[in-house]
Amino acid sequence: MDSYYFKTLAELGLPGVLLLAWLLFSVGFLLYRLWSTTKGRREHFLLGGILIGLTAVIFHNGVENIFEVPFMNSYFWFLTGLMLSYPYWGEHEKMGTEAFSEERRAA
């Protein structure tokens, strides 16, 4: 059995594994809170799927070094960032339409 958490414990000691656990728990808690605010919206299932996938990776790290593979680590943090950016998804659309309508008025 090869565990990322045991590897972190061996390399960084108890403070390192506690910080990693705190980071993953904090991110998971934020993602769950964000997902729970989307009930009734079309993004609910998309964000739920991302959340379940990220949770599976966290649990899979208990029996394998998933984060040792660079693309898996990148996908994990990319999807985490994508999900955390969800509250700002609509702002660019609003800003884009406002800028477009101002340009049309000026012309």
QUIPE-V964012 format. One record per residue. N is the residue number from 1. SS is DSSP state (H for helix, E for strand, - for the rest). PHI is phi in radians with two decimals (999 if undefined). BURIAL is + if it has 9 or more other C-alpha atoms within 8 Angstrom, else -. Layout:
N_SS_PHI_BURIAL ; N_SS_PHI_BURIAL
This chain:
1_-_999_- ; 2_-_-2.18_+ ; 3_-_-1.97_+ ; 4_H_-1.12_+ ; 5_H_-1.25_+ ; 6_H_-1.19_- ; 7_H_-1.10_+ ; 8_H_-1.11_+ ; 9_H_-1.09_+ ; 10_H_-1.21_- ; 11_H_-1.49_- ; 12_H_-1.98_+ ; 13_H_1.38_+ ; 14_H_-1.09_- ; 15_H_-1.05_- ; 16_H_-1.15_+ ; 17_H_-1.24_+ ; 18_H_-1.19_- ; 19_H_-1.14_- ; 20_H_-1.10_- ; 21_H_-1.09_- ; 22_H_-1.09_- ; 23_H_-1.07_- ; 24_H_-1.16_+ ; 25_H_-1.15_- ; 26_H_-1.09_- ; 27_H_-1.12_+ ; 28_H_-1.06_+ ; 29_H_-1.13_- ; 30_H_-1.11_+ ; 31_H_-1.13_+ ; 32_H_-1.14_+ ; 33_H_-1.08_- ; 34_H_-1.12_+ ; 35_H_-1.09_+ ; 36_H_-1.20_- ; 37_-_-1.45_- ; 38_-_-1.72_+ ; 39_-_-1.04_- ; 40_-_1.56_- ; 41_-_-1.81_- ; 42_-_-1.22_- ; 43_H_-1.37_- ; 44_H_-1.00_+ ; 45_H_-1.32_- ; 46_H_-1.10_- ; 47_H_-1.17_+ ; 48_H_-1.12_+ ; 49_H_-1.13_- ; 50_H_-1.10_+ ; 51_H_-1.08_+ ; 52_H_-1.14_- ; 53_H_-1.09_- ; 54_H_-1.15_+ ; 55_H_-1.12_+ ; 56_H_-1.10_- ; 57_H_-1.12_+ ; 58_H_-1.07_+ ; 59_H_-1.23_- ; 60_H_-1.14_+ ; 61_-_-1.09_+ ; 62_-_-1.21_+ ; 63_-_-2.13_+ ; 64_-_-2.74_+ ; 65_-_-1.55_+ ; 66_H_-1.13_+ ; 67_H_-1.27_+ ; 68_H_-1.32_- ; 69_-_-1.49_- ; 70_H_-0.98_- ; 71_H_-1.22_- ; 72_H_-1.21_+ ; 73_H_-1.10_+ ; 74_H_-1.12_- ; 75_H_-1.07_- ; 76_H_-1.04_+ ; 77_H_-1.30_- ; 78_H_-1.13_- ; 79_H_-1.17_+ ; 80_H_-1.09_+ ; 81_H_-1.12_- ; 82_H_-1.07_- ; 83_H_-1.21_+ ; 84_H_-1.20_+ ; 85_-_-1.48_- ; 86_H_-0.91_- ; 87_H_-1.05_- ; 88_H_-1.78_- ; 89_H_-1.06_- ; 90_H_-1.38_- ; 91_H_-1.13_- ; 92_H_-1.19_- ; 93_H_-1.15_- ; 94_H_-1.12_- ; 95_H_-1.11_- ; 96_H_-1.16_- ; 97_H_-1.26_- ; 98_H_-1.15_- ; 99_H_-1.13_- ; 100_H_-1.16_- ; 101_H_-1.21_- ; 102_H_-1.18_- ; 103_H_-1.14_- ; 104_H_-1.19_- ; 105_H_-1.16_- ; 106_H_-1.26_- ; 107_-_-1.41_-
